Amino acid sequence: MRPGACALARLVGRSWLALVLAAVLVPLVAAPVGATGEAESQERPGVVLVGVAGLAWEDVTPEDMPTLHAMAGTDAAASLTVRTIRSRTCAVDGWLTVSSGRRSSDLIDSDQDGSADRYCRPSPIPEVGEDGVATVPGWSDYLDEQENHAYNATLGLLAERLGEVGVCTTAVGPGAALALADPDGRVANYQPNPGEVDGDMISRCPVTVIDFGALPPPARAGSDEATRQTALEQRRQVAGGMDELIHMLIEELPENTALLVTGISDSGPTAIPLHNDPTHVAGSALRVAVATGPMSDGAQYGARWLTSTSTRWSGIVQLTDLASTLMEYAGLDEPTAGTVGRPWRVAGAHPADAGSTVDQLLSTNQAAQIYRTQSGPFFQLLGVGQLLFFGAALLLLWRRPAIRGSVLRVVHFGAIGIASFPVSSYLANLFPWARSNHPALLLWAIILTLSVTITTVALSGPWRRRVYGPAGIVGGVTAFVMAADVTTGSNLQQLSLLGLSPVVAGRFYGLGNIPFAIFIAACIVAAGALAQWLIDRGWSRRAAGVVVTGIALLATMAVGAPQAGADVGGILAAIPAFAVLVIGVLGVRLTIVKLAGAGVAALAVFLLIAWLDWLRPAGSRTHFGGFFDDLATGEALTVVWRKFGASLGTLDRLPFYAWLVPLAYIVIIWLVRRPGVGGAQDAMRRWPIMDYVVWAALIAGAAGFAANDSGIIIPGLLLTVGIPLVVSAVAAARRDQYQNDALESSAVPTAQAGR
């Protein structure tokens, strides 16, 4: 290598972290601070929030709910994710979440029998005192319940913050009283009957919250057709009554007042089931969100999709957004302080035709339900399928040595095919599968077709002649697709089987934990394959190290930049992993000190990004700034403990992976450290950097387990993607070695005969 190139390599190597910092932090520094481009109106609009427990877009038909259906065409609309602490949100959970702006819960075990309730309790009826102030019965029990969970919910936050600036509120109905109760459970203005709401009542206070009750629960699981139809008809009748109330409310709505209609929860109150009876609680699903009238800045909502910066997802808003939305209407300077939600905004225009808008929202919920039912089997298929496939191959190699070449060829092809499944599941979102009559079947057909296509490309080009070539191609395609996706809004991850789900509501943008594991494994394998190809073509290790450093920089940007991956734990896992790979490519000896230094550097980068993000207004912060705020307020330990508990909890929920992943780690370490193990050593002779590829991936998985609440899923998915890519190289190397041995064996008798 030329001296100038050597100097450049050293410079880039020493400046890697500086480049990472610059690339990740520039968007933070350059981002507008507090500017929203919204003009303040002279008179601030009022707002009315209506909550209907269980209201879904399936209920909004022109026959049953003509008023709300028409609003879907003329006003802002979205799907509302109501996920709180439990997977199925009860009405009390939903109203308490409005109160705190964070995920909150009714009593999980209300009868104290040692097991979680399988029913939803009704909202308590407030007790009105002689002074006219209402008190929520059992409020202290709600406060105590939140202490059992690590979401730092402060019940009464909404009322307290509005009261601090002198904004009065009116609560109508028991659920609304839960939402507008102060930290002591007191409601200053309470009205019991939503049917008596009129313009004068609404005009008394800038913020009015109305509980319209609940839709009847669905028929019990396993019910006969007659029972299901009876339950459906009851639901339709109640929905029609709700729609009439909404129509009356619109007629009474004062000028310059917004109306927000929401499906506040999955289910209203349900009967207590008998022992072993199926639950009556509706399953988790996306609910209704409609907004009409003026936004907080005075502009009209119009026929556009609702969104918020908490989701960055056009047509998706969260239940936790409601508190900050109401506080923004009230004119608070920091409407998001103390909450995790963000005020509602509007995105692009939705179809002017109400039917088309509702159909799109229904298809989103249909895709979310397919994710809920199919993502688990897809995840298991990748893991269990590999065990069966590779296990059968090992058995054949042991029992049928005469066909080893054929078996290894099948393993080589099959491993590449398995590794192409994750990226195919993301690319499937390029097709409108959710709107078909058989969406699940079409989705699987698209994934299979894409996997076959990617596998064919990986095994057909000139790169196939190198043992690491096909693996590098699949890894490169996966990394490129995912990096492009997170920098353009994470559209391919949304509702893909290994992506982001608004029903689960763990993350709405950037890199989720599962996509991170797939992305980092693909990056490491692709970078390691490219580095080996450069070295094989005569490049020096330093030059190859420069290239890998550049890939590491781009990948770390994709993982950590707030406008891209915004993955808090990903930074802590990516930097040490890439540091190990760069060290291996440069040919430098890996030591514990260097590894520890990479970990400290990752922590420093993370804290610096978090601090700069925290300096921005609360409404503009990402997960980084949110964590630093928790650090500044002393709540970080609670957050870390919650994530740690959730991480360990995956060991109980996924015992298969809890046993398999550590075992896989042990076997992999034994294979790469033990000299003379056939296939692994054959591959390392032709792909020496593979040793460091394996170590980098193992470190990324272990760090991801420690830094994220998905726990064992992260190393499990990383191995699920990484193992097939590495096995494909091992199988190809071993197959070639068998062929060479066979040629040499056949050449010996020929040579002896020639003598």
C-alpha distance (Angstrom), angle and dihedral (degrees) to the residues before:
residue distance angle dihedral
M1 . . .
R2 3.83 . .
P3 3.84 116.9 .
G4 3.81 90.7 -117.9
A5 3.77 91.0 53.3
C6 3.80 90.6 48.5
A7 3.77 90.5 52.9
L8 3.78 90.6 48.9
A9 3.78 90.9 50.2
R10 3.80 91.6 51.3
L11 3.79 91.3 47.3
V12 3.78 93.6 50.5
G13 3.77 92.4 44.4
R14 3.79 92.6 52.3
S15 3.81 92.9 44.1
W16 3.80 98.4 48.9
L17 3.78 96.4 107.0
A18 3.79 91.2 43.0
L19 3.79 90.2 53.6
V20 3.78 90.9 47.3
L21 3.77 90.2 51.6
A22 3.79 93.4 47.6
A23 3.79 94.1 47.4
V24 3.79 94.6 46.1
L25 3.79 97.8 40.0
V26 3.80 100.5 44.7
P27 3.82 91.5 77.1
L28 3.79 89.2 51.5
V29 3.79 94.0 49.7
A30 3.79 93.7 41.7
A31 3.81 95.5 45.3
P32 3.77 114.5 107.7
V33 3.77 110.6 -101.0
G34 3.75 111.2 -129.9
A35 3.81 94.2 -28.0
T36 3.75 113.1 136.7
G37 3.78 99.6 163.7
E38 3.79 89.5 -124.2
A39 3.78 122.0 134.0
E40 3.77 118.9 -137.4
S41 3.76 113.7 -118.6
Q42 3.79 119.9 -133.3
E43 3.80 92.4 -120.9
R44 3.77 117.3 35.1
P45 3.82 113.8 -127.2
G46 3.76 122.1 -117.1
V47 3.78 121.5 -128.5
V48 3.80 137.2 -145.7
L49 3.80 119.4 -163.0
V50 3.81 116.7 -161.0
G51 3.78 120.4 -167.8
V52 3.81 125.6 -164.5
A53 3.79 114.7 -177.8
G54 3.79 112.1 -129.4
L55 3.81 97.2 6.8
A56 3.82 108.9 154.5
W57 3.78 133.2 174.5
E58 3.81 89.1 -107.7
D59 3.80 86.7 68.6
V60 3.81 93.3 53.4
T61 3.79 103.6 88.7
P62 3.81 129.1 144.2
E63 3.81 89.2 -116.1
D64 3.82 99.6 48.6
M65 3.81 103.9 27.3
P66 3.81 107.5 18.3
T67 3.83 95.1 161.3
L68 3.78 95.8 52.2
H69 3.80 91.2 40.2
A70 3.81 91.1 55.0
M71 3.83 90.1 48.2
A72 3.81 88.7 57.7
G73 3.79 88.0 65.4
T74 3.80 99.8 41.9
D75 3.81 104.0 31.2
A76 3.80 139.3 45.9
A77 3.80 115.0 -70.8
A78 3.79 140.3 178.7
S79 3.75 144.6 152.3
L80 3.79 113.4 -92.2
T81 3.79 119.6 -142.5
V82 3.79 107.6 -149.6
R83 3.80 98.6 -176.5
T84 3.79 111.8 147.5
I85 3.81 127.6 157.5
R86 3.79 96.7 -49.2
S87 3.78 121.8 55.7
R88 3.81 89.3 -121.6
T89 3.77 113.4 49.4
C90 3.80 119.0 -141.9
A91 3.80 122.5 -155.5
V92 3.81 93.6 -104.4
D93 3.82 89.5 51.5
G94 3.79 89.9 53.1
W95 3.80 97.1 48.2
L96 3.82 92.5 45.8
T97 3.80 88.7 51.2
V98 3.82 88.9 56.0
S99 3.80 87.7 51.2
S100 3.82 94.7 53.7
G101 3.79 104.6 27.0
R102 3.81 87.1 -131.9
R103 3.78 134.2 83.1
S104 3.79 107.0 -72.0
S105 3.76 135.7 172.7
D106 3.77 144.8 -150.6
L107 3.79 115.2 -126.8
I108 3.78 106.4 -54.5
D109 3.80 93.1 -156.3
S110 3.79 103.1 26.5
D111 3.82 95.4 166.0
Q112 3.82 92.5 44.9
D113 3.78 93.7 -131.8
G114 3.80 92.2 139.4
S115 3.80 96.0 -104.2
A116 3.80 132.3 85.8
D117 3.80 117.3 -95.3
R118 3.80 118.2 -102.5
Y119 3.78 94.2 -156.9
C120 3.80 140.1 59.1
R121 3.78 121.4 -112.1
P122 3.81 122.0 -140.7
S123 3.78 121.0 -109.2
P124 3.83 109.1 -95.2
I125 3.80 117.0 -107.2
P126 3.82 108.8 -113.0
E127 3.79 117.8 -119.1
V128 3.80 111.9 -130.0
G129 3.80 115.3 -146.4
E130 3.78 130.1 -150.4
D131 3.79 89.5 -94.6
G132 3.81 89.8 59.3
V133 3.80 92.6 -111.8
A134 3.80 114.9 129.7
T135 3.79 124.3 -141.3
V136 3.80 125.5 -154.9
P137 3.84 109.8 -128.6
G138 3.78 114.6 -127.1
W139 3.81 93.5 16.0
S140 3.80 92.4 142.9
D141 3.81 89.1 56.7
Y142 3.79 89.6 56.1
L143 3.79 89.9 50.1
D144 3.80 91.5 50.7
E145 3.81 91.8 48.2
Q146 3.80 92.3 58.5
E147 3.80 88.9 57.1
N148 3.80 87.9 64.7
H149 3.80 90.8 63.2
A150 3.79 131.0 60.5
Y151 3.81 100.3 -132.8
N152 3.83 93.8 99.6
A153 3.80 92.2 -131.0
T154 3.82 114.5 179.7
L155 3.78 107.5 -159.3
G156 3.78 112.4 -145.1
L157 3.81 93.5 27.8
L158 3.82 93.2 126.0
A159 3.82 94.5 52.3
E160 3.79 92.5 41.5
R161 3.78 94.8 53.0
L162 3.79 93.2 44.6
G163 3.79 90.0 48.5
E164 3.81 91.7 51.7
V165 3.81 90.2 64.1
G166 3.78 94.7 39.8
V167 3.80 98.0 -106.6
C168 3.79 112.1 149.2
T169 3.78 123.6 -147.4
T170 3.79 137.4 -159.3
A171 3.79 122.3 -145.7
V172 3.80 118.9 -161.7
G173 3.78 116.4 -169.6
P174 3.82 131.3 6.3
G175 3.81 96.3 -78.7
A176 3.79 91.1 52.2
A177 3.81 88.5 51.8
L178 3.81 88.8 58.5
A179 3.80 89.7 51.5
L180 3.81 95.9 48.6
A181 3.81 101.0 35.5
D182 3.79 114.8 120.5
P183 3.83 121.8 -126.0
D184 3.84 88.7 -81.0
G185 3.80 93.0 52.2
R186 3.81 94.9 -107.2
V187 3.82 124.4 139.7
A188 3.79 116.1 -161.0
N189 3.82 98.3 -161.6
Y190 3.78 116.3 29.5
Q191 3.79 131.3 167.2
P192 3.82 120.0 -179.1
N193 3.81 103.0 -155.9
P194 3.84 121.3 64.7
G195 3.80 89.7 -169.5
E196 3.81 90.1 68.0
V197 3.80 96.4 56.3
D198 3.79 112.5 125.7
G199 3.78 138.4 165.5
D200 3.81 94.0 -88.4
M201 3.80 92.2 54.5
I202 3.80 92.0 48.6
S203 3.82 92.2 47.4
R204 3.81 93.3 57.4
C205 3.79 93.9 76.8
P206 3.81 134.8 22.0
V207 3.81 91.8 -128.7
T208 3.81 122.8 50.2
V209 3.81 124.8 174.2
I210 3.81 120.3 -167.9
D211 3.79 128.5 -167.9
F212 3.80 107.4 -151.1
G213 3.79 92.1 -176.4
A214 3.79 126.5 -120.9
L215 3.76 142.4 -59.9
P216 3.83 114.1 -116.6
P217 3.80 114.4 -91.9
P218 3.81 120.3 -104.9
A219 3.76 122.6 -95.9
R220 3.77 115.2 -79.5
A221 3.78 117.1 -88.3
G222 3.78 111.4 -87.3
S223 3.82 94.3 23.1
D224 3.80 118.6 149.9
E225 3.79 122.5 -106.1
A226 3.81 94.5 -98.4
T227 3.79 91.9 53.7
R228 3.77 91.8 48.0
Q229 3.79 92.3 50.0
T230 3.81 91.5 48.6
A231 3.80 91.1 51.6
L232 3.80 90.6 47.1
E233 3.78 92.7 50.7
Q234 3.82 91.3 50.1
R235 3.77 89.6 50.7
R236 3.81 91.7 50.1
Q237 3.78 91.8 51.2
V238 3.80 92.8 50.8
A239 3.81 90.8 45.3
G240 3.80 88.9 54.6
G241 3.80 90.2 53.2
M242 3.80 90.4 49.3
D243 3.79 90.0 51.9
E244 3.80 91.3 53.1
L245 3.80 89.4 52.9
I246 3.82 90.1 50.7
H247 3.83 90.0 50.3
M248 3.82 91.2 50.4
L249 3.80 90.7 47.5
I250 3.80 92.0 52.5
E251 3.80 89.1 51.6
E252 3.83 90.2 53.3
L253 3.78 95.9 41.7
P254 3.83 111.1 122.9
E255 3.78 119.7 -126.6
N256 3.82 115.9 -84.8
T257 3.80 92.5 22.8
A258 3.80 125.4 127.2
L259 3.78 123.8 -142.0
L260 3.81 120.1 -150.6
V261 3.82 116.1 -170.8
T262 3.80 117.0 -167.2
G263 3.77 141.4 173.6
I264 3.79 91.0 -129.0
S265 3.81 96.9 -164.7
D266 3.78 145.5 -2.8
S267 3.78 93.6 -103.2
G268 3.76 143.9 13.1
P269 3.81 123.1 -142.3
T270 3.80 115.1 -41.1
A271 3.79 135.8 -168.8
I272 3.78 119.3 -94.7
P273 3.82 105.4 -101.0
L274 3.77 121.9 -130.4
H275 3.78 120.4 -116.6
N276 3.85 111.2 -60.8
D277 3.81 91.1 0.3
P278 3.80 115.6 139.0
T279 3.78 114.4 -103.6
H280 3.79 121.6 -100.9
V281 3.81 93.1 -151.2
A282 3.80 112.3 115.7
G283 3.78 115.8 -115.1
S284 3.78 122.1 -104.1
A285 3.79 111.3 -82.4
L286 3.77 142.6 143.7
R287 3.78 115.0 -79.5
V288 3.81 138.2 -157.2
A289 3.81 125.5 -72.8
V290 3.82 120.1 174.9
A291 3.80 128.5 163.9
T292 3.79 127.7 -170.5
G293 3.78 133.8 175.0
P294 3.81 127.2 25.1
M295 3.76 125.1 -6.7
S296 3.80 117.8 -134.5
D297 3.82 90.7 -87.0
G298 3.79 93.1 51.6
A299 3.81 98.0 -104.0
Q300 3.80 117.1 124.4
Y301 3.81 122.0 -105.3
G302 3.78 94.6 -136.4
A303 3.80 127.2 171.4
R304 3.80 96.3 -34.4
W305 3.75 138.3 118.4
L306 3.77 117.7 -94.2
T307 3.78 118.1 -128.9
S308 3.81 140.5 152.2
T309 3.78 136.3 -152.1
S310 3.80 88.1 -110.2
T311 3.81 89.1 69.0
R312 3.84 104.9 19.5
W313 3.78 82.3 -158.7
S314 3.78 118.8 126.4
G315 3.79 108.1 -126.8
I316 3.83 96.1 15.5
V317 3.82 126.6 98.6
Q318 3.79 132.0 164.7
L319 3.77 135.1 -124.1
T320 3.81 88.0 -126.7
D321 3.83 88.6 60.9
L322 3.80 92.9 68.6
A323 3.81 97.9 77.5
S324 3.79 94.2 52.6
T325 3.82 90.3 43.2
L326 3.81 91.2 55.8
M327 3.79 91.7 45.2
E328 3.79 91.0 51.4
Y329 3.81 90.0 53.5
A330 3.81 87.5 51.8
G331 3.82 89.8 56.5
L332 3.80 100.5 -113.1
D333 3.81 113.4 166.6
E334 3.81 92.5 -136.0
P335 3.81 105.4 28.3
T336 3.80 92.9 168.9
A337 3.81 98.0 51.4
G338 3.79 110.9 124.3
T339 3.81 93.2 9.4
V340 3.78 134.1 90.3
G341 3.79 94.4 -145.7
R342 3.78 130.2 85.6
P343 3.83 130.3 -142.7
W344 3.77 118.6 -88.8
R345 3.79 117.1 -96.0
V346 3.80 134.5 177.4
A347 3.78 127.2 -113.6
G348 3.80 129.5 -177.0
A349 3.79 125.4 -23.0
H350 3.78 118.9 -81.3
P351 3.82 122.7 -147.6
A352 3.79 113.2 -64.9
D353 3.77 88.0 -137.4
A354 3.81 109.2 87.1
G355 3.80 92.9 -147.8
S356 3.80 92.7 56.0
T357 3.79 91.9 48.0
V358 3.79 92.7 50.2
D359 3.81 90.6 46.1
Q360 3.81 91.0 55.0
L361 3.79 91.3 49.4
L362 3.80 90.5 47.8
S363 3.80 91.0 51.4
T364 3.82 89.4 52.5
N365 3.78 90.6 53.7
Q366 3.80 90.6 44.8
A367 3.79 89.8 53.9
A368 3.81 89.4 47.7
Q369 3.80 90.6 53.3
I370 3.80 91.0 49.0
Y371 3.80 88.0 51.9
R372 3.80 89.2 51.1
T373 3.80 93.3 51.4
Q374 3.82 102.1 31.3
S375 3.82 106.5 35.5
G376 3.80 92.4 72.9
P377 3.82 94.5 51.3
F378 3.81 89.9 44.7
F379 3.78 90.3 51.8
Q380 3.80 91.3 47.6
L381 3.79 91.9 45.5
L382 3.78 91.2 58.0
G383 3.79 92.3 49.6
V384 3.79 103.9 36.1
G385 3.80 91.8 36.6
Q386 3.79 90.2 58.0
L387 3.79 92.5 49.3
L388 3.78 92.0 52.0
F389 3.80 94.5 42.4
F390 3.79 97.5 47.0
G391 3.80 92.0 37.7
A392 3.79 91.8 55.3
A393 3.80 90.0 47.1
L394 3.82 92.3 52.8
L395 3.79 90.0 49.0
L396 3.81 91.6 52.0
L397 3.80 92.0 46.7
W398 3.78 89.4 53.6
R399 3.80 98.9 41.7
R400 3.82 100.9 33.6
P401 3.82 109.0 37.9
A402 3.80 91.1 164.1
I403 3.79 91.8 70.4
R404 3.81 98.1 41.6
G405 3.78 93.1 118.3
S406 3.79 92.4 54.6
V407 3.79 93.1 44.6
L408 3.81 92.1 50.6
R409 3.79 90.6 49.1
V410 3.82 90.0 53.7
V411 3.82 90.4 46.7
H412 3.80 90.4 50.2
F413 3.79 92.8 51.3
G414 3.81 94.5 39.8
A415 3.80 94.1 49.6
I416 3.79 91.3 54.0
G417 3.79 89.9 48.0
I418 3.81 92.1 51.6
A419 3.81 91.6 48.4
S420 3.81 90.8 53.2
F421 3.81 94.2 58.0
P422 3.84 97.8 82.8
V423 3.81 96.2 52.9
S424 3.81 88.9 43.5
S425 3.81 89.5 56.4
Y426 3.83 88.6 57.8
L427 3.80 95.9 43.4
A428 3.81 88.4 52.6
N429 3.81 87.3 75.9
L430 3.79 88.2 70.9
F431 3.80 85.0 76.6
P432 3.85 125.4 65.1
W433 3.80 94.2 -121.2
A434 3.81 94.4 145.1
R435 3.81 92.0 66.4
S436 3.80 96.1 55.7
N437 3.79 125.2 101.5
H438 3.81 90.3 -113.9
P439 3.82 103.6 32.4
A440 3.81 98.6 165.3
L441 3.81 93.2 50.7
L442 3.79 92.1 46.2
L443 3.79 92.0 47.6
W444 3.79 93.1 54.2
A445 3.80 91.1 45.7
I446 3.82 90.9 52.8
I447 3.80 92.7 48.0
L448 3.80 91.9 49.8
T449 3.81 92.6 47.5
L450 3.80 92.6 49.3
S451 3.81 91.5 47.2
V452 3.80 91.7 52.9
T453 3.81 90.2 48.4
I454 3.81 94.6 49.9
T455 3.80 91.6 44.8
T456 3.80 91.3 51.1
V457 3.80 91.9 51.3
A458 3.79 92.6 47.0
L459 3.80 92.4 51.6
S460 3.80 98.0 40.6
G461 3.80 109.1 55.0
P462 3.82 128.8 82.2
W463 3.82 88.9 -92.4
R464 3.81 88.6 72.8
R465 3.80 89.4 80.5
R466 3.81 91.1 71.4
V467 3.78 118.6 68.4
Y468 3.80 91.4 -129.9
G469 3.82 95.5 43.6
P470 3.83 102.4 91.0
A471 3.81 91.3 40.8
G472 3.78 90.3 50.9
I473 3.81 91.8 50.0
V474 3.81 94.5 50.8
G475 3.80 91.0 43.9
G476 3.79 91.1 48.1
V477 3.81 93.8 48.2
T478 3.80 90.7 48.4
A479 3.79 93.7 47.6
F480 3.81 93.7 45.7
V481 3.81 94.5 48.3
M482 3.79 93.2 48.2
A483 3.82 94.9 44.2
A484 3.79 90.7 50.1
D485 3.79 89.6 47.6
V486 3.81 97.8 52.8
T487 3.79 91.7 47.0
T488 3.81 91.6 53.0
G489 3.79 100.6 45.9
S490 3.84 106.1 -71.8
N491 3.81 90.8 -93.8
L492 3.80 94.2 151.3
Q493 3.79 91.6 52.4
Q494 3.79 93.4 52.0
L495 3.80 107.9 106.6
S496 3.81 94.3 -15.5
L497 3.80 114.2 140.5
L498 3.81 92.6 -107.9
G499 3.79 96.1 31.4
L500 3.80 141.2 67.5
S501 3.80 126.1 -34.3
P502 3.83 124.4 -166.4
V503 3.81 89.7 -154.9
V504 3.81 92.5 56.5
A505 3.83 86.4 40.7
G506 3.79 95.0 -166.8
R507 3.80 92.5 131.0
F508 3.78 134.7 -8.4
Y509 3.80 104.4 -169.6
G510 3.78 140.8 19.3
L511 3.78 121.2 27.9
G512 3.76 116.9 -24.7
N513 3.78 118.8 -151.7
I514 3.80 95.1 -98.1
P515 3.83 94.1 45.4
F516 3.81 88.5 47.5
A517 3.80 91.4 56.5
I518 3.80 90.8 49.7
F519 3.81 92.8 45.1
I520 3.80 96.9 48.2
A521 3.81 92.9 47.2
A522 3.80 91.2 49.8
C523 3.82 92.2 47.5
I524 3.79 93.5 50.1
V525 3.80 94.1 48.7
A526 3.82 93.5 43.8
A527 3.81 92.9 47.7
G528 3.81 91.9 46.4
A529 3.81 92.1 49.4
L530 3.80 92.8 47.3
A531 3.80 91.9 48.6
Q532 3.80 91.4 51.5
W533 3.80 91.3 48.7
L534 3.80 90.8 52.4
I535 3.80 91.8 49.0
D536 3.81 91.4 47.3
R537 3.81 88.4 53.8
G538 3.79 91.7 55.2
W539 3.77 103.5 -91.6
S540 3.77 116.7 141.3
R541 3.78 121.1 -111.6
R542 3.80 90.0 -112.2
A543 3.78 92.3 55.4
A544 3.80 90.4 47.6
G545 3.79 87.7 48.3
V546 3.81 90.1 56.1
V547 3.81 89.9 54.3
V548 3.81 93.2 48.1
T549 3.80 90.0 47.1
G550 3.78 89.0 54.6
I551 3.80 91.1 50.4
A552 3.80 89.7 47.7
L553 3.80 90.0 51.3
L554 3.80 93.3 51.1
A555 3.79 92.7 44.0
T556 3.81 92.5 49.0
M557 3.80 89.2 49.8
A558 3.79 89.9 51.9
V559 3.80 90.9 49.0
G560 3.78 100.5 43.3
A561 3.80 111.4 23.4
P562 3.83 108.3 110.8
Q563 3.81 89.8 -134.9
A564 3.81 91.2 51.8
G565 3.82 127.6 26.0
A566 3.83 96.0 -8.4
D567 3.80 87.9 -169.9
V568 3.79 110.0 161.1
G569 3.80 96.7 -169.9
G570 3.81 91.7 37.5
I571 3.81 92.6 70.1
L572 3.81 90.2 54.2
A573 3.81 90.7 52.6
A574 3.82 101.8 36.3
I575 3.81 101.1 54.2
P576 3.85 97.3 53.3
A577 3.81 90.8 44.1
F578 3.79 94.0 51.2
A579 3.80 90.9 43.2
V580 3.81 89.6 58.5
L581 3.80 91.4 48.7
V582 3.82 93.4 48.8
I583 3.80 90.3 48.4
G584 3.80 89.6 52.2
V585 3.79 93.9 48.7
L586 3.80 91.2 49.1
G587 3.79 89.7 51.4
V588 3.79 93.3 -122.5
R589 3.77 119.3 147.6
L590 3.80 113.3 -102.3
T591 3.81 114.0 -130.9
I592 3.77 136.0 176.9
V593 3.80 89.6 -113.1
K594 3.79 92.3 56.4
L595 3.77 91.3 46.2
A596 3.80 91.6 50.1
G597 3.80 89.5 48.2
A598 3.79 90.2 54.6
G599 3.79 89.4 51.6
V600 3.81 92.5 50.9
A601 3.81 90.0 47.8
A602 3.80 90.3 52.0
L603 3.80 90.8 51.3
A604 3.81 91.4 48.4
V605 3.82 92.2 50.2
F606 3.78 90.6 47.9
L607 3.82 94.2 50.5
L608 3.80 92.7 46.6
I609 3.80 92.4 50.9
A610 3.80 90.4 46.0
W611 3.81 92.1 49.9
L612 3.80 94.4 50.1
D613 3.78 91.1 46.0
W614 3.81 89.3 50.0
L615 3.81 90.4 55.7
R616 3.80 89.0 67.0
P617 3.83 121.4 84.4
A618 3.79 113.3 -75.9
G619 3.79 91.9 -111.6
S620 3.82 91.7 57.5
R621 3.81 98.5 47.6
T622 3.78 125.2 110.8
H623 3.81 129.2 -153.0
F624 3.81 89.1 -71.3
G625 3.79 94.9 58.2
G626 3.78 91.0 42.0
F627 3.79 91.0 56.8
F628 3.80 92.6 47.2
D629 3.80 88.8 51.2
D630 3.80 88.1 53.6
L631 3.80 87.2 49.8
A632 3.80 91.8 50.9
T633 3.80 93.6 47.3
G634 3.80 94.3 45.1
E635 3.79 94.7 -111.4
A636 3.79 95.7 107.8
L637 3.78 92.9 93.4
T638 3.79 89.6 56.0
V639 3.80 90.6 50.7
V640 3.80 92.5 47.0
W641 3.78 90.9 47.3
R642 3.82 90.9 49.7
K643 3.80 90.9 51.0
F644 3.79 91.0 45.5
G645 3.79 90.9 49.7
A646 3.79 91.1 47.7
S647 3.79 89.8 48.3
L648 3.78 92.5 52.4
G649 3.78 89.4 43.1
T650 3.78 89.8 65.5
L651 3.80 87.9 65.9
D652 3.81 89.0 64.6
R653 3.80 96.1 39.8
L654 3.80 93.7 46.7
P655 3.82 105.4 33.5
F656 3.80 90.5 159.1
Y657 3.81 90.7 63.4
A658 3.80 92.8 35.6
W659 3.81 88.6 64.9
L660 3.78 99.5 30.8
V661 3.81 100.5 49.3
P662 3.84 96.9 55.5
L663 3.81 89.1 44.5
A664 3.80 90.2 50.5
Y665 3.81 90.1 50.5
I666 3.81 90.9 52.7
V667 3.80 93.6 47.8
I668 3.80 93.4 46.7
I669 3.80 93.2 48.8
W670 3.82 89.6 48.4
L671 3.80 91.5 50.8
V672 3.80 95.9 49.9
R673 3.81 94.9 41.8
R674 3.80 100.2 42.2
P675 3.82 112.6 83.1
G676 3.74 118.6 -135.2
V677 3.81 100.3 27.6
G678 3.78 99.7 146.8
G679 3.78 112.6 -131.0
A680 3.82 96.8 27.1
Q681 3.79 91.8 52.1
D682 3.80 91.7 45.8
A683 3.79 88.9 54.9
M684 3.80 94.3 45.1
R685 3.79 91.6 52.9
R686 3.79 89.0 58.9
W687 3.81 95.8 32.0
P688 3.82 106.3 30.8
I689 3.80 92.8 169.8
M690 3.81 88.9 62.3
D691 3.81 88.3 86.9
Y692 3.81 90.4 63.1
V693 3.79 92.1 40.3
V694 3.79 88.0 59.6
W695 3.80 93.7 46.1
A696 3.80 92.6 47.6
A697 3.80 91.3 51.0
L698 3.81 92.9 48.1
I699 3.81 90.9 50.8
A700 3.82 91.7 48.0
G701 3.79 90.3 52.0
A702 3.80 94.6 47.6
A703 3.81 92.8 46.2
G704 3.80 90.6 46.1
F705 3.80 90.1 52.8
A706 3.81 90.5 52.4
A707 3.82 97.3 43.3
N708 3.82 103.4 41.7
D709 3.78 135.8 58.6
S710 3.81 93.0 -130.1
G711 3.77 87.9 76.7
I712 3.78 117.0 176.8
I713 3.80 91.0 13.8
I714 3.81 91.4 74.2
P715 3.83 98.7 57.0
G716 3.80 87.9 35.5
L717 3.82 93.0 57.1
L718 3.78 91.9 39.7
L719 3.79 90.0 55.8
T720 3.79 90.8 42.5
V721 3.80 89.3 59.7
G722 3.80 99.9 30.3
I723 3.80 100.0 46.7
P724 3.83 95.8 59.0
L725 3.81 91.0 48.8
V726 3.79 92.6 51.3
V727 3.82 93.2 39.8
S728 3.80 89.3 53.9
A729 3.81 89.0 59.1
V730 3.81 92.2 45.0
A731 3.81 92.0 49.7
A732 3.80 92.2 47.9
A733 3.81 92.4 49.0
R734 3.78 92.9 46.8
R735 3.79 92.3 46.8
D736 3.80 91.1 51.6
Q737 3.80 90.5 48.1
Y738 3.82 91.4 52.6
Q739 3.78 89.6 50.1
N740 3.81 92.1 49.7
D741 3.79 91.1 48.0
A742 3.81 90.2 50.7
L743 3.81 91.5 50.3
E744 3.79 91.6 49.3
S745 3.79 91.3 48.3
S746 3.78 91.9 51.4
A747 3.80 90.9 46.4
V748 3.82 94.4 56.3
P749 3.85 97.3 65.8
T750 3.80 89.5 45.1
A751 3.77 91.6 53.5
Q752 3.82 92.1 46.7
A753 3.81 90.3 50.4
G754 3.79 89.8 51.6
R755 3.76 90.2 58.4
